[in-house]
Structures are given as C-alpha cells and as structure tokens.
Amino acid sequence: MSRLKVLFHVNEEEKWNTALANVTNLFKDVGDGAADVVVLANGPSVKAYVDSGKLKVMEELARKGALFLACRNSLKKMCEEQTGACVNESTLPDFVKVVPAGVTEIIKRQMDGFAYIKP
C-alpha cells in the first residue's frame, strides 16, 4: 500500500476536538509518521491556534508528523473585524505554518493526491 496522504479541513471551531481525535486515531492505526497528514484551519477555526488546551494535543500530533496550517486571509479578517481574539501570525506556535489562502491550499493538496476529510 502506498503512503497515505490526508488533508483535514477545519473551518468550524466546534469541530476541532473531532479533527484532533481523527488525526490521533489515524496515527494509532497506521503508525506515527506513516502518513502525510495536513491539518488546515481557516475561518474562525484559526482561533484554536491560541487555545492552550488544544495546543497541547496539536503539539503532540506535530511531533508525530502532522503539519498544521493556518489561512493568512482568515487571520487577517479576524483581526480587521475584531471578531473575538485577534490571532497574530507572529504569535503562532512554531509548528503552525501560514499559507496565503486556505482554499488554494485545499485545491493544491487535492491535486497532489491528498484525501480530503472534513470533520
């Protein structure tokens, strides 16, 4: 079997626990580092990148090989509209990478053969 390539798309804050459980269960099933796992947050879900409770789980998953991405457009929009916490790019944890546009990243990953999962 070829290496699994999976993109988890989280754009609703209330879906984070499910998404993180899905990634955890995937690694339990196939083994740490045995799959290319990308977790993309856009929309209001980028707020989770400053949630200390979720960050502990994310950091552990990142050590196992998961790549966490944040949409720059969503970060900017939240700060401009001041809808809740403004998540500044410079304050994101080191394991979170910023992409210019979440929707473009989804398209690119799917073109690269990533399975699309939306918890």
Backbone bond lengths (Angstrom), bond angles and torsions (degrees), N, CA, C in turn:
res aa  C-N    CA-C-N  psi(-1)  N-CA   C-N-CA  omega(-1)  CA-C   N-CA-C  phi
1 M - - - 1.460 - - 1.532 108.71 -
2 S 1.311 116.02 137.38 1.463 119.49 179.55 1.533 109.88 -76.50
3 R 1.292 115.07 163.09 1.470 122.10 -177.87 1.528 109.93 -61.53
4 L 1.318 116.23 134.04 1.461 121.35 178.61 1.523 110.28 -73.03
5 K 1.322 115.77 140.70 1.456 122.68 176.34 1.523 106.34 -128.26
6 V 1.346 115.78 115.82 1.460 120.11 -172.08 1.518 110.70 -132.14
7 L 1.327 115.50 132.71 1.459 122.58 175.37 1.526 108.04 -113.30
8 F 1.323 116.35 118.32 1.463 122.15 174.05 1.524 107.24 -97.99
9 H 1.321 116.71 123.94 1.462 122.29 -177.45 1.527 108.86 -108.73
10 V 1.333 116.27 117.78 1.463 121.15 -179.87 1.523 108.29 -118.92
11 N 1.333 116.05 114.67 1.460 119.07 176.69 1.530 112.31 -126.36
12 E 1.326 115.98 8.70 1.462 121.75 176.26 1.524 107.51 -126.43
13 E 1.314 117.03 127.08 1.470 120.87 -176.42 1.520 112.37 -55.24
14 E 1.326 116.73 -39.59 1.465 120.10 -175.54 1.532 113.40 -71.80
15 K 1.314 117.82 -5.82 1.470 121.34 179.95 1.529 113.24 -93.56
16 W 1.339 117.78 -4.71 1.459 120.06 -175.95 1.524 113.49 -60.61
17 N 1.331 117.66 -44.71 1.472 119.02 -178.36 1.520 110.96 -60.60
18 T 1.319 116.61 -40.56 1.463 120.52 177.87 1.519 110.68 -65.43
19 A 1.322 116.78 -44.30 1.466 120.55 -179.61 1.521 111.22 -61.23
20 L 1.328 116.57 -46.38 1.462 120.23 -179.40 1.530 111.26 -65.29
21 A 1.322 116.78 -36.49 1.473 120.13 175.84 1.521 110.41 -66.12
22 N 1.334 117.14 -40.02 1.467 120.79 177.64 1.523 111.56 -60.29
23 V 1.323 117.36 -45.31 1.464 121.48 179.97 1.530 110.08 -65.64
24 T 1.322 116.27 -43.28 1.463 120.78 177.62 1.522 110.82 -57.97
25 N 1.327 116.34 -46.91 1.464 120.83 -179.26 1.523 112.09 -66.96
26 L 1.318 117.10 -34.84 1.466 120.37 176.89 1.527 110.11 -62.12
27 F 1.336 116.69 -47.96 1.467 119.91 179.05 1.533 111.40 -63.59
28 K 1.336 117.42 -37.20 1.466 120.34 177.15 1.523 110.58 -61.79
29 D 1.326 116.11 -37.08 1.461 120.86 -176.59 1.525 112.62 -76.82
30 V 1.331 117.07 -45.36 1.471 119.65 -173.78 1.523 113.75 -102.17
31 G 1.334 116.96 -13.49 1.460 120.72 -178.71 1.518 111.47 101.62
32 D 1.326 114.79 145.81 1.470 120.69 179.60 1.523 109.55 -59.72
33 G 1.319 115.69 132.95 1.455 120.43 176.79 1.514 114.62 74.16
34 A 1.336 117.93 4.14 1.464 120.89 -176.90 1.535 112.48 -89.43
35 A 1.323 116.81 1.80 1.460 120.74 179.17 1.524 108.19 -142.33
36 D 1.320 115.78 149.70 1.462 120.87 172.45 1.524 106.60 -86.31
37 V 1.324 116.41 107.53 1.458 122.13 -175.73 1.520 109.19 -115.06
38 V 1.326 115.38 124.87 1.459 122.70 177.26 1.519 107.53 -121.33
39 V 1.333 116.07 131.98 1.458 121.35 176.12 1.525 106.70 -117.52
40 L 1.321 115.90 113.92 1.467 121.76 -177.34 1.519 109.86 -107.37
41 A 1.336 115.94 124.57 1.458 121.43 175.28 1.521 109.34 -108.79
42 N 1.323 114.93 132.10 1.460 119.79 171.21 1.518 108.26 -142.65
43 G 1.332 115.97 173.41 1.455 119.16 -174.60 1.525 109.85 64.69
44 P 1.327 116.47 -155.04 1.468 119.93 -176.01 1.527 114.08 -65.85
45 S 1.314 118.17 -12.93 1.470 120.36 -178.39 1.525 112.89 -69.35
46 V 1.337 118.90 -13.73 1.467 120.04 177.99 1.529 111.16 -63.82
47 K 1.334 117.61 -17.78 1.467 121.04 178.46 1.524 111.79 -60.79
48 A 1.313 117.44 -24.27 1.468 120.40 -178.89 1.524 111.73 -63.37
49 Y 1.320 117.64 -21.26 1.457 120.56 -179.22 1.533 113.01 -73.89
50 V 1.330 117.25 0.87 1.455 121.50 171.73 1.535 111.19 -124.51
51 D 1.321 116.66 13.64 1.469 123.39 179.61 1.529 108.47 -94.35
52 S 1.323 116.84 106.93 1.463 120.71 -172.86 1.530 112.95 -57.28
53 G 1.320 118.17 -35.55 1.461 120.43 178.81 1.518 112.46 -64.00
54 K 1.304 117.03 -45.46 1.464 121.28 179.96 1.530 111.67 -73.77
55 L 1.328 116.19 -32.94 1.462 120.12 -177.90 1.525 112.41 -61.26
56 K 1.317 117.79 -34.27 1.464 120.37 179.08 1.526 110.25 -61.33
57 V 1.329 116.30 -44.85 1.471 120.98 179.57 1.521 109.85 -67.83
58 M 1.328 116.80 -43.91 1.464 120.64 179.52 1.522 111.32 -59.40
59 E 1.327 116.12 -44.38 1.461 120.07 -178.81 1.533 110.82 -61.60
60 E 1.314 116.27 -40.83 1.466 120.34 177.86 1.530 110.58 -63.63
61 L 1.323 116.86 -42.62 1.470 120.89 178.99 1.527 111.12 -67.61
62 A 1.324 116.77 -35.50 1.470 120.16 177.49 1.532 109.83 -63.70
63 R 1.334 117.02 -38.73 1.468 120.05 176.92 1.528 111.72 -63.66
64 K 1.321 116.05 -26.67 1.467 120.77 179.15 1.523 111.75 -85.54
65 G 1.335 116.96 -6.02 1.454 119.94 175.73 1.514 116.66 120.82
66 A 1.332 118.85 -3.56 1.465 120.49 179.24 1.529 109.86 -73.48
67 L 1.326 115.80 140.18 1.456 122.88 176.68 1.525 108.04 -105.39
68 F 1.321 116.81 122.13 1.465 121.77 179.83 1.521 109.17 -102.36
69 L 1.336 115.43 130.05 1.457 122.13 -178.12 1.520 110.81 -123.03
70 A 1.322 115.97 146.99 1.462 122.49 175.10 1.519 108.78 -124.28
71 C 1.308 115.94 140.37 1.462 122.33 178.41 1.529 109.70 -80.76
72 R 1.334 116.26 121.16 1.469 121.31 179.69 1.530 111.06 -61.77
73 N 1.322 117.34 -39.04 1.464 119.86 179.47 1.529 111.00 -59.74
74 S 1.328 116.41 -41.12 1.471 120.44 179.65 1.519 111.27 -67.64
75 L 1.330 116.77 -41.31 1.461 120.27 178.20 1.532 110.38 -60.09
76 K 1.330 115.91 -46.12 1.468 120.57 -179.34 1.532 111.16 -63.86
77 K 1.327 116.24 -44.49 1.458 120.54 -177.18 1.527 111.27 -62.56
78 M 1.318 116.45 -42.11 1.466 119.78 179.24 1.519 111.22 -61.46
79 C 1.314 117.02 -41.27 1.464 120.43 -179.19 1.529 111.23 -71.00
80 E 1.317 116.47 -38.72 1.468 120.43 179.67 1.522 111.28 -66.34
81 E 1.341 115.59 -42.98 1.462 119.79 -177.75 1.520 111.83 -84.52
82 Q 1.330 115.91 -12.18 1.464 122.42 -177.75 1.523 111.21 52.01
83 T 1.340 114.64 46.22 1.457 120.41 176.79 1.520 108.39 -89.39
84 G 1.312 115.77 91.75 1.462 119.61 -178.15 1.516 110.38 78.97
85 A 1.316 114.97 -148.17 1.465 120.54 -177.35 1.522 110.93 -71.26
86 C 1.318 115.04 134.60 1.459 120.42 173.77 1.520 106.99 -84.85
87 V 1.313 116.17 117.94 1.461 120.91 -179.36 1.516 107.49 -96.78
88 N 1.308 115.58 107.03 1.446 121.74 -177.61 1.522 109.70 -85.66
89 E 1.320 116.26 135.72 1.466 121.54 -179.94 1.526 112.68 -51.78
90 S 1.309 116.39 -39.97 1.464 120.36 -175.49 1.520 113.13 -70.63
91 T 1.326 117.28 -15.28 1.467 119.93 -179.36 1.525 112.92 -99.80
92 L 1.321 116.81 1.20 1.462 119.56 179.73 1.532 110.18 -69.23
93 P 1.321 116.64 148.56 1.467 119.19 176.16 1.528 110.58 -60.97
94 D 1.324 116.08 155.09 1.466 121.53 -177.79 1.529 113.38 -58.82
95 F 1.321 117.28 -29.17 1.468 119.26 -176.49 1.529 112.83 -81.30
96 V 1.335 118.08 -3.71 1.468 121.82 177.71 1.524 108.68 -99.52
97 K 1.307 115.93 124.21 1.465 121.73 177.20 1.529 108.62 -104.52
98 V 1.319 115.71 147.04 1.464 120.90 -179.37 1.517 109.73 -103.02
99 V 1.340 115.58 133.93 1.465 121.82 175.65 1.529 107.61 -113.49
100 P 1.335 117.86 150.37 1.471 119.86 -176.11 1.532 113.64 -58.87
101 A 1.330 116.98 -45.69 1.464 120.99 -176.62 1.531 109.43 -143.36
102 G 1.313 115.97 122.41 1.464 120.73 -178.68 1.518 112.83 -58.12
103 V 1.316 116.68 -43.30 1.467 119.89 -177.35 1.528 111.10 -63.08
104 T 1.311 117.15 -38.83 1.465 120.37 177.87 1.518 110.54 -65.97
105 E 1.323 116.71 -39.46 1.467 121.17 178.77 1.525 111.08 -62.65
106 I 1.330 116.46 -40.56 1.471 120.67 177.80 1.525 109.71 -59.76
107 I 1.310 116.72 -46.91 1.465 121.45 -179.19 1.522 110.61 -61.35
108 K 1.340 116.59 -47.23 1.467 120.32 -179.24 1.526 111.47 -60.98
109 R 1.322 116.53 -44.96 1.473 119.92 -179.02 1.530 110.72 -64.52
110 Q 1.321 117.33 -40.44 1.463 119.10 178.35 1.527 110.45 -65.46
111 M 1.323 117.66 -38.02 1.455 120.73 177.42 1.525 110.63 -65.27
112 D 1.339 117.37 -27.15 1.465 122.81 177.91 1.521 112.28 -85.57
113 G 1.328 117.03 5.85 1.471 120.46 175.55 1.512 116.45 92.52
114 F 1.314 118.08 12.72 1.465 121.00 178.05 1.525 109.85 -75.97
115 A 1.326 116.11 135.54 1.466 121.25 171.00 1.525 107.34 -73.04
116 Y 1.319 116.70 140.15 1.461 122.32 -177.60 1.525 108.93 -100.19
117 I 1.332 116.20 121.62 1.468 121.87 178.20 1.514 108.15 -121.59
118 K 1.319 116.11 127.88 1.467 121.25 178.09 1.531 107.58 -122.77
119 P 1.346 115.77 97.49 1.470 118.65 -178.78 1.518 111.85 -62.82
